[in-house]
Amino acid sequence: MATRGLTIIELLLATMVLSVAVALAAASAARSTGGDPVRRAAALARDLDARARLLARHEGELMILVESAHRRVVARDRHGSLLLTIDLPDSIECELRSVAGDAGLLLDSRGQSMDAVLRLVGVDRSLSLRVLGLSGQWIEEGP
C-alpha cells in the first residue's frame, strides 16, 4: 500500500496556523505585564540581569546598580563605563541589595554573583524578587 506525503500547500497552511497561534500567545503575554508597572519593571530588570550575566562572561566583572536619581537600573564595567540600562516607570521605587547588604550586585567573569533581593514598590503594590547568584534564576518572594 502506498503512503502519501504532505503537499506544499498543506505544509504552508500548517505553518500559517502555527504562526497565528504564536502571534496570539505573544500578544497575550505582552498584555499580561503591560498593565502592571511593577511587573513590567521586574521583567525589565530580569532582562537586564540576564544580558549583564552574558556580557560579564565576555567582558569581565560588571556591577548592576540602581541609580535612583536617574530612575534607572544600570550595568557598569569595572571602569565605571555604562554598558546596559533600563529606565524605571515614574511610579516605581527600586532597591537592589546583595545578601551581604551591599547596594548593587557584582557579577564575576563567569556571570555569577552573590544572591540578592530586588524590591520594587509601586503606588498600590510591591514585589520582592530573590536573584540566585550562581544560576541567575529569579524567585518571587512572599509579601
N, C-alpha and C positions, 0 to 999 in steps of 0.2 A: 504494500500500500504506500503510495507516495505521500510525503508530508509537504505541507505548503508553508512557505515562509511569509514574513510580513512585507507588504509593499511599501514603497517610499511614502505614499500618501498616508498610510496607517501610522508609520513612524512619525511623520510630521504632525499628524493630529495628536498623537500621544505626547509629543514634545510640547505642543501648544497647550494642552490641558495641564501638564505639569508646570509649565511656565506661569500660567494664570494662577494656579494654586500657590506657588511660591510667592508671587507678587502679592496676593491677598494676605498670606501669612506675614510677609514683611511689613505690609501696611498696618496690619493689626498690631504687630509688635511695636512699631513706631508710635502708634496711638496710645499704647498701654503706658509708656513712660512720658509721653508728650504733655499730659495734663498735670502731672505732679512734679513741681520744680525740685523737690528733694530727691525723688527717684532719678530725675534727669541729671542732677548734679552728681549723684552716686555713679550713674552709668558713665558720665564723662570722666570722673576720677578713676574709675576702674579701667577705662580705656587708656588713660594717660599712664597709669601704673604698668599695664601690660606692655605698652610701647617703650616705656623707660627701661623695663627689665630687659627687653630685647636689645635696646641701644646700649645698655651697660655691658652686655656681653661682647660688643664690638668696640666700644669707645673707652671702657674702664669705668671707674666709680662715678656714680651720679647721686645727686641729692634731690629728693622730692620735697617741696616746701609749699606751705600755704602762705601767700602774700596777701594778707587781709586788706592792706591799704589799697592794693590794685584789684581786689576782688577776683583773685585767680589762684590756681594751683599750677606750679611750675616744676620742671626738672632742669637742674643745672649741673654742668660738669664740675670737676674739681677746681677749675679756674674761675668758676662763677658765671661762665657763659650760659645764656639761656638756650636750651635745646628744645624743650616742649612746653606748651602752655595751654591751659583751658580757662575760659572765663566763667565765673560762677554767676548764676542768676542773682539779680539785685536783692531778692528776698531771702537769700540763703547765707547763713553764717557757717563757717567751716573750721574745724580744728583737726590736725593730724599729729598724733603723738606715738612715738615708739613705746614699747613696753618698759623701756628704761626711763621713760619720761622726757626724752629729747623731743624738741619740736622738729618735725620733718622726719624723713626716712632716708637713710643712707643705703644705696644699692651697691654691692661689691661688683667686681669684674665678672662674676658668674651670674649676675642678675638676681642675687639673693640678698636678704636683709633680715633684720630682727622683725618679730611680729610688731604690728602697730594697730592703732584704732583710729578710724576716721569718724568724726562726729559731725553730722550735718543737721542744722537747726533751721527750720522754715517758720513761716507765720503760724501755721496751725499743726505742725508735726515735726518730729525729729527722728533721726535714724543714726544708729551706730553700726559700723561695719568693722569687723576684725580682719586685718590683712595678714595672712600667714606668710611669713617672710621667705621660707625655703621654697614654697611652691607658687606663691603669688595668688593663691586662692583667696576669695573674699567670702566672709560668712557674716550674715546679718545677725546682730546680737539683739537680745530682748530689750524691752523699754527700760 
